[in-house]
């Protein structure tokens, strides 16, 4: 996450973060990583591309908890 924090300082767009309930990656790991990424970009003026495959409600819930400047859901 520290490397992500460094890299986000030099870009205007952050992507591909998000949740996918159909993924082989365990959901708890996805959720933990997504929350950490949102924490890093919160308060920064960044476009954030957010993957929401079969998880739109869950992603919206996380965005209510930790809003970002310009979320783009797909």
URLIN-V12498 format. One record per residue. N is the residue number from 1. RES is the residue in three letters. PSI is psi in degrees with one decimal (NA if undefined). NEAR is the number of other ideal C-beta (glycine too) atoms within 10 Angstrom. Layout:
# URLIN-V12498
n->N res->RES psi->PSI near->NEAR
n->N res->RES psi->PSI near->NEAR
This chain:
# URLIN-V12498
n->1 res->UNK psi->-30.0 near->10
n->2 res->UNK psi->-40.5 near->7
n->3 res->UNK psi->-41.1 near->7
n->4 res->UNK psi->-44.0 near->14
n->5 res->UNK psi->-41.4 near->13
n->6 res->UNK psi->-47.1 near->10
n->7 res->UNK psi->-34.3 near->11
n->8 res->UNK psi->-21.0 near->17
n->9 res->UNK psi->-21.0 near->9
n->10 res->UNK psi->21.4 near->6
n->11 res->UNK psi->153.7 near->11
n->12 res->UNK psi->-15.9 near->10
n->13 res->UNK psi->133.9 near->11
n->14 res->UNK psi->129.0 near->24
n->15 res->UNK psi->164.2 near->14
n->16 res->UNK psi->93.0 near->9
n->17 res->UNK psi->165.4 near->21
n->18 res->UNK psi->-162.2 near->25
n->19 res->UNK psi->148.3 near->23
n->20 res->UNK psi->103.9 near->16
n->21 res->UNK psi->-9.1 near->12
n->22 res->UNK psi->2.2 near->7
n->23 res->UNK psi->156.2 near->15
n->24 res->UNK psi->-13.5 near->5
n->25 res->UNK psi->129.7 near->10
n->26 res->UNK psi->136.1 near->9
n->27 res->UNK psi->-40.0 near->13
n->28 res->UNK psi->-37.6 near->8
n->29 res->UNK psi->-42.8 near->10
n->30 res->UNK psi->-46.8 near->19
n->31 res->UNK psi->-44.1 near->14
n->32 res->UNK psi->-45.5 near->11
n->33 res->UNK psi->-42.2 near->16
n->34 res->UNK psi->-44.9 near->21
n->35 res->UNK psi->-40.9 near->13
n->36 res->UNK psi->-42.2 near->14
n->37 res->UNK psi->-43.0 near->22
n->38 res->UNK psi->-39.2 near->22
n->39 res->UNK psi->-40.9 near->14
n->40 res->UNK psi->-43.9 near->22
n->41 res->UNK psi->-11.4 near->22
n->42 res->UNK psi->132.1 near->14
n->43 res->UNK psi->-6.3 near->11
n->44 res->UNK psi->144.6 near->15
n->45 res->UNK psi->76.7 near->9
n->46 res->UNK psi->143.8 near->20
n->47 res->UNK psi->135.7 near->15
n->48 res->UNK psi->111.9 near->23
n->49 res->UNK psi->119.5 near->16
n->50 res->UNK psi->119.9 near->24
n->51 res->UNK psi->129.7 near->17
n->52 res->UNK psi->29.2 near->17
n->53 res->UNK psi->116.2 near->13
n->54 res->UNK psi->30.2 near->11
n->55 res->UNK psi->24.2 near->22
n->56 res->UNK psi->-45.7 near->15
n->57 res->UNK psi->-41.0 near->10
n->58 res->UNK psi->-41.1 near->18
n->59 res->UNK psi->-44.8 near->21
n->60 res->UNK psi->-37.8 near->14
n->61 res->UNK psi->-43.2 near->11
n->62 res->UNK psi->-36.6 near->20
n->63 res->UNK psi->-29.4 near->16
n->64 res->UNK psi->-37.4 near->8
n->65 res->UNK psi->-37.2 near->11
n->66 res->UNK psi->83.3 near->16
n->67 res->UNK psi->152.4 near->12
n->68 res->UNK psi->160.5 near->23
n->69 res->UNK psi->-55.0 near->13
n->70 res->UNK psi->83.8 near->14
n->71 res->UNK psi->135.8 near->20
n->72 res->UNK psi->108.6 near->12
n->73 res->UNK psi->140.7 near->13
n->74 res->UNK psi->NA near->11
